[in-house]
């Protein structure tokens, strides 16, 4: 996945990752597992460009872990939860988390 541009117009970073459903990618960066929205690069089989939204840090301090196994475990656990259970058990109980605005009014 190509991420950027950063401070300068020609400053980009290239990451290897695991693509989920052709629109999202899990990447490792500095010991953190990130989930980002991506767009497929036209004409290139294995290249994705970072999308228009910010990313989510899914897990911290996971350097050295088997990334694929970690992703599979997280997906399996999340699939077994409903949305309310996720909000109550994960979002509200994550330590060192600041306030979040999920903007759920779009569900109207």
mmCIF file of the C-alpha atoms, coordinates in Angstrom:
data_MODEL
# 
_entry.id   MODEL 
# 
loop_
_atom_site.group_PDB 
_atom_site.id 
_atom_site.type_symbol 
_atom_site.label_atom_id 
_atom_site.label_alt_id 
_atom_site.label_comp_id 
_atom_site.label_asym_id 
_atom_site.label_entity_id 
_atom_site.label_seq_id 
_atom_site.pdbx_PDB_ins_code 
_atom_site.Cartn_x 
_atom_site.Cartn_y 
_atom_site.Cartn_z 
_atom_site.occupancy 
_atom_site.B_iso_or_equiv 
_atom_site.pdbx_formal_charge 
_atom_site.auth_seq_id 
_atom_site.auth_comp_id 
_atom_site.auth_asym_id 
_atom_site.auth_atom_id 
_atom_site.pdbx_PDB_model_num 
ATOM 1   C CA . UNK A 1 1   ? 0.000   0.000   0.000   1.00 0.00 ? 1   UNK A CA 1 
ATOM 2   C CA . UNK A 1 2   ? 1.216   3.480   -0.814  1.00 0.00 ? 2   UNK A CA 1 
ATOM 3   C CA . UNK A 1 3   ? 0.650   6.037   1.950   1.00 0.00 ? 3   UNK A CA 1 
ATOM 4   C CA . UNK A 1 4   ? 1.213   9.742   1.445   1.00 0.00 ? 4   UNK A CA 1 
ATOM 5   C CA . UNK A 1 5   ? 2.077   12.355  0.388   1.00 0.00 ? 5   UNK A CA 1 
ATOM 6   C CA . UNK A 1 6   ? 3.473   13.586  3.664   1.00 0.00 ? 6   UNK A CA 1 
ATOM 7   C CA . UNK A 1 7   ? 5.199   16.922  4.341   1.00 0.00 ? 7   UNK A CA 1 
ATOM 8   C CA . UNK A 1 8   ? 6.511   17.134  0.793   1.00 0.00 ? 8   UNK A CA 1 
ATOM 9   C CA . UNK A 1 9   ? 4.511   16.331  -2.345  1.00 0.00 ? 9   UNK A CA 1 
ATOM 10  C CA . UNK A 1 10  ? 6.845   13.504  -3.380  1.00 0.00 ? 10  UNK A CA 1 
ATOM 11  C CA . UNK A 1 11  ? 7.238   11.900  0.076   1.00 0.00 ? 11  UNK A CA 1 
ATOM 12  C CA . UNK A 1 12  ? 5.434   8.531   0.284   1.00 0.00 ? 12  UNK A CA 1 
ATOM 13  C CA . UNK A 1 13  ? 5.742   5.292   2.273   1.00 0.00 ? 13  UNK A CA 1 
ATOM 14  C CA . UNK A 1 14  ? 5.236   1.771   0.930   1.00 0.00 ? 14  UNK A CA 1 
ATOM 15  C CA . UNK A 1 15  ? 3.770   -0.924  3.212   1.00 0.00 ? 15  UNK A CA 1 
ATOM 16  C CA . UNK A 1 16  ? 3.152   -4.632  2.790   1.00 0.00 ? 16  UNK A CA 1 
ATOM 17  C CA . UNK A 1 17  ? -0.118  -5.794  4.273   1.00 0.00 ? 17  UNK A CA 1 
ATOM 18  C CA . UNK A 1 18  ? -3.127  -8.068  4.176   1.00 0.00 ? 18  UNK A CA 1 
ATOM 19  C CA . UNK A 1 19  ? -6.029  -6.914  1.996   1.00 0.00 ? 19  UNK A CA 1 
ATOM 20  C CA . UNK A 1 20  ? -9.550  -7.475  3.303   1.00 0.00 ? 20  UNK A CA 1 
ATOM 21  C CA . UNK A 1 21  ? -12.431 -7.499  0.788   1.00 0.00 ? 21  UNK A CA 1 
ATOM 22  C CA . UNK A 1 22  ? -10.467 -5.426  -1.737  1.00 0.00 ? 22  UNK A CA 1 
ATOM 23  C CA . UNK A 1 23  ? -11.198 -2.164  0.098   1.00 0.00 ? 23  UNK A CA 1 
ATOM 24  C CA . UNK A 1 24  ? -9.328  -2.410  3.392   1.00 0.00 ? 24  UNK A CA 1 
ATOM 25  C CA . UNK A 1 25  ? -5.814  -3.367  4.402   1.00 0.00 ? 25  UNK A CA 1 
ATOM 26  C CA . UNK A 1 26  ? -4.115  -4.417  7.617   1.00 0.00 ? 26  UNK A CA 1 
ATOM 27  C CA . UNK A 1 27  ? -0.547  -3.116  7.907   1.00 0.00 ? 27  UNK A CA 1 
ATOM 28  C CA . UNK A 1 28  ? 2.133   -3.187  10.590  1.00 0.00 ? 28  UNK A CA 1 
ATOM 29  C CA . UNK A 1 29  ? 3.834   0.089   11.429  1.00 0.00 ? 29  UNK A CA 1 
ATOM 30  C CA . UNK A 1 30  ? 6.163   0.619   14.367  1.00 0.00 ? 30  UNK A CA 1 
ATOM 31  C CA . UNK A 1 31  ? 4.747   -2.298  16.380  1.00 0.00 ? 31  UNK A CA 1 
ATOM 32  C CA . UNK A 1 32  ? 1.119   -1.351  15.746  1.00 0.00 ? 32  UNK A CA 1 
ATOM 33  C CA . UNK A 1 33  ? -1.442  -3.161  13.622  1.00 0.00 ? 33  UNK A CA 1 
ATOM 34  C CA . UNK A 1 34  ? -3.429  -0.662  11.549  1.00 0.00 ? 34  UNK A CA 1 
ATOM 35  C CA . UNK A 1 35  ? -6.602  -1.010  9.482   1.00 0.00 ? 35  UNK A CA 1 
ATOM 36  C CA . UNK A 1 36  ? -6.954  1.452   6.609   1.00 0.00 ? 36  UNK A CA 1 
ATOM 37  C CA . UNK A 1 37  ? -9.346  1.999   3.712   1.00 0.00 ? 37  UNK A CA 1 
ATOM 38  C CA . UNK A 1 38  ? -7.630  1.642   0.327   1.00 0.00 ? 38  UNK A CA 1 
ATOM 39  C CA . UNK A 1 39  ? -8.267  2.013   -3.388  1.00 0.00 ? 39  UNK A CA 1 
ATOM 40  C CA . UNK A 1 40  ? -6.860  -0.419  -5.961  1.00 0.00 ? 40  UNK A CA 1 
ATOM 41  C CA . UNK A 1 41  ? -4.162  1.099   -8.168  1.00 0.00 ? 41  UNK A CA 1 
ATOM 42  C CA . UNK A 1 42  ? -5.319  0.853   -11.795 1.00 0.00 ? 42  UNK A CA 1 
ATOM 43  C CA . UNK A 1 43  ? -3.394  -1.653  -13.899 1.00 0.00 ? 43  UNK A CA 1 
ATOM 44  C CA . UNK A 1 44  ? -1.319  -3.054  -11.014 1.00 0.00 ? 44  UNK A CA 1 
ATOM 45  C CA . UNK A 1 45  ? -2.289  -6.377  -9.449  1.00 0.00 ? 45  UNK A CA 1 
ATOM 46  C CA . UNK A 1 46  ? -0.866  -5.962  -5.971  1.00 0.00 ? 46  UNK A CA 1 
ATOM 47  C CA . UNK A 1 47  ? -0.766  -2.221  -5.337  1.00 0.00 ? 47  UNK A CA 1 
ATOM 48  C CA . UNK A 1 48  ? -3.277  -0.263  -3.292  1.00 0.00 ? 48  UNK A CA 1 
ATOM 49  C CA . UNK A 1 49  ? -3.357  3.444   -2.532  1.00 0.00 ? 49  UNK A CA 1 
ATOM 50  C CA . UNK A 1 50  ? -4.412  4.790   0.850   1.00 0.00 ? 50  UNK A CA 1 
ATOM 51  C CA . UNK A 1 51  ? -8.023  5.944   0.796   1.00 0.00 ? 51  UNK A CA 1 
ATOM 52  C CA . UNK A 1 52  ? -9.557  9.197   1.894   1.00 0.00 ? 52  UNK A CA 1 
ATOM 53  C CA . UNK A 1 53  ? -10.197 8.240   5.517   1.00 0.00 ? 53  UNK A CA 1 
ATOM 54  C CA . UNK A 1 54  ? -7.842  7.985   8.459   1.00 0.00 ? 54  UNK A CA 1 
ATOM 55  C CA . UNK A 1 55  ? -6.730  4.639   9.803   1.00 0.00 ? 55  UNK A CA 1 
ATOM 56  C CA . UNK A 1 56  ? -7.488  2.758   13.000  1.00 0.00 ? 56  UNK A CA 1 
ATOM 57  C CA . UNK A 1 57  ? -4.877  1.270   15.300  1.00 0.00 ? 57  UNK A CA 1 
ATOM 58  C CA . UNK A 1 58  ? -6.258  -2.216  15.895  1.00 0.00 ? 58  UNK A CA 1 
ATOM 59  C CA . UNK A 1 59  ? -3.526  -3.551  18.209  1.00 0.00 ? 59  UNK A CA 1 
ATOM 60  C CA . UNK A 1 60  ? -0.453  -2.153  19.974  1.00 0.00 ? 60  UNK A CA 1 
ATOM 61  C CA . UNK A 1 61  ? 2.924   -3.654  20.814  1.00 0.00 ? 61  UNK A CA 1 
ATOM 62  C CA . UNK A 1 62  ? 2.548   -6.623  18.471  1.00 0.00 ? 62  UNK A CA 1 
ATOM 63  C CA . UNK A 1 63  ? 6.029   -6.518  16.929  1.00 0.00 ? 63  UNK A CA 1 
ATOM 64  C CA . UNK A 1 64  ? 7.328   -10.050 16.442  1.00 0.00 ? 64  UNK A CA 1 
ATOM 65  C CA . UNK A 1 65  ? 3.878   -11.661 16.514  1.00 0.00 ? 65  UNK A CA 1 
ATOM 66  C CA . UNK A 1 66  ? 2.612   -13.632 13.524  1.00 0.00 ? 66  UNK A CA 1 
ATOM 67  C CA . UNK A 1 67  ? 0.626   -10.850 11.844  1.00 0.00 ? 67  UNK A CA 1 
ATOM 68  C CA . UNK A 1 68  ? -1.586  -13.169 9.813   1.00 0.00 ? 68  UNK A CA 1 
ATOM 69  C CA . UNK A 1 69  ? -2.577  -15.215 12.884  1.00 0.00 ? 69  UNK A CA 1 
ATOM 70  C CA . UNK A 1 70  ? -3.241  -12.013 14.849  1.00 0.00 ? 70  UNK A CA 1 
ATOM 71  C CA . UNK A 1 71  ? -5.494  -10.639 12.087  1.00 0.00 ? 71  UNK A CA 1 
ATOM 72  C CA . UNK A 1 72  ? -7.384  -13.934 11.786  1.00 0.00 ? 72  UNK A CA 1 
ATOM 73  C CA . UNK A 1 73  ? -7.907  -14.045 15.568  1.00 0.00 ? 73  UNK A CA 1 
ATOM 74  C CA . UNK A 1 74  ? -9.163  -10.455 15.697  1.00 0.00 ? 74  UNK A CA 1 
ATOM 75  C CA . UNK A 1 75  ? -11.555 -10.978 12.772  1.00 0.00 ? 75  UNK A CA 1 
ATOM 76  C CA . UNK A 1 76  ? -12.893 -14.209 14.301  1.00 0.00 ? 76  UNK A CA 1 
ATOM 77  C CA . UNK A 1 77  ? -13.500 -12.537 17.674  1.00 0.00 ? 77  UNK A CA 1 
ATOM 78  C CA . UNK A 1 78  ? -15.163 -9.476  16.129  1.00 0.00 ? 78  UNK A CA 1 
ATOM 79  C CA . UNK A 1 79  ? -17.460 -11.620 13.970  1.00 0.00 ? 79  UNK A CA 1 
ATOM 80  C CA . UNK A 1 80  ? -18.782 -13.236 17.143  1.00 0.00 ? 80  UNK A CA 1 
ATOM 81  C CA . UNK A 1 81  ? -19.848 -9.852  18.614  1.00 0.00 ? 81  UNK A CA 1 
ATOM 82  C CA . UNK A 1 82  ? -22.781 -7.654  17.816  1.00 0.00 ? 82  UNK A CA 1 
ATOM 83  C CA . UNK A 1 83  ? -22.386 -3.901  17.495  1.00 0.00 ? 83  UNK A CA 1 
ATOM 84  C CA . UNK A 1 84  ? -23.624 -3.073  20.989  1.00 0.00 ? 84  UNK A CA 1 
ATOM 85  C CA . UNK A 1 85  ? -21.348 -5.687  22.555  1.00 0.00 ? 85  UNK A CA 1 
ATOM 86  C CA . UNK A 1 86  ? -18.399 -4.179  20.651  1.00 0.00 ? 86  UNK A CA 1 
ATOM 87  C CA . UNK A 1 87  ? -19.211 -0.666  21.894  1.00 0.00 ? 87  UNK A CA 1 
ATOM 88  C CA . UNK A 1 88  ? -19.637 -1.775  25.507  1.00 0.00 ? 88  UNK A CA 1 
ATOM 89  C CA . UNK A 1 89  ? -16.882 -4.383  25.815  1.00 0.00 ? 89  UNK A CA 1 
ATOM 90  C CA . UNK A 1 90  ? -14.199 -2.969  23.524  1.00 0.00 ? 90  UNK A CA 1 
ATOM 91  C CA . UNK A 1 91  ? -14.712 0.737   22.891  1.00 0.00 ? 91  UNK A CA 1 
ATOM 92  C CA . UNK A 1 92  ? -15.646 1.778   26.432  1.00 0.00 ? 92  UNK A CA 1 
ATOM 93  C CA . UNK A 1 93  ? -13.101 -0.447  28.178  1.00 0.00 ? 93  UNK A CA 1 
ATOM 94  C CA . UNK A 1 94  ? -10.015 0.319   26.099  1.00 0.00 ? 94  UNK A CA 1 
ATOM 95  C CA . UNK A 1 95  ? -7.442  1.786   28.481  1.00 0.00 ? 95  UNK A CA 1 
ATOM 96  C CA . UNK A 1 96  ? -5.674  5.056   27.660  1.00 0.00 ? 96  UNK A CA 1 
ATOM 97  C CA . UNK A 1 97  ? -8.425  5.951   25.186  1.00 0.00 ? 97  UNK A CA 1 
ATOM 98  C CA . UNK A 1 98  ? -9.640  9.490   24.811  1.00 0.00 ? 98  UNK A CA 1 
ATOM 99  C CA . UNK A 1 99  ? -13.134 10.598  23.943  1.00 0.00 ? 99  UNK A CA 1 
ATOM 100 C CA . UNK A 1 100 ? -14.437 9.455   20.564  1.00 0.00 ? 100 UNK A CA 1 
ATOM 101 C CA . UNK A 1 101 ? -17.206 10.790  18.369  1.00 0.00 ? 101 UNK A CA 1 
ATOM 102 C CA . UNK A 1 102 ? -18.543 7.904   16.283  1.00 0.00 ? 102 UNK A CA 1 
ATOM 103 C CA . UNK A 1 103 ? -21.082 10.186  14.564  1.00 0.00 ? 103 UNK A CA 1 
ATOM 104 C CA . UNK A 1 104 ? -23.766 7.487   14.684  1.00 0.00 ? 104 UNK A CA 1 
ATOM 105 C CA . UNK A 1 105 ? -26.459 10.019  13.807  1.00 0.00 ? 105 UNK A CA 1 
ATOM 106 C CA . UNK A 1 106 ? -25.831 8.923   10.207  1.00 0.00 ? 106 UNK A CA 1 
ATOM 107 C CA . UNK A 1 107 ? -27.776 5.757   11.109  1.00 0.00 ? 107 UNK A CA 1 
ATOM 108 C CA . UNK A 1 108 ? -31.054 7.704   11.125  1.00 0.00 ? 108 UNK A CA 1 
# 
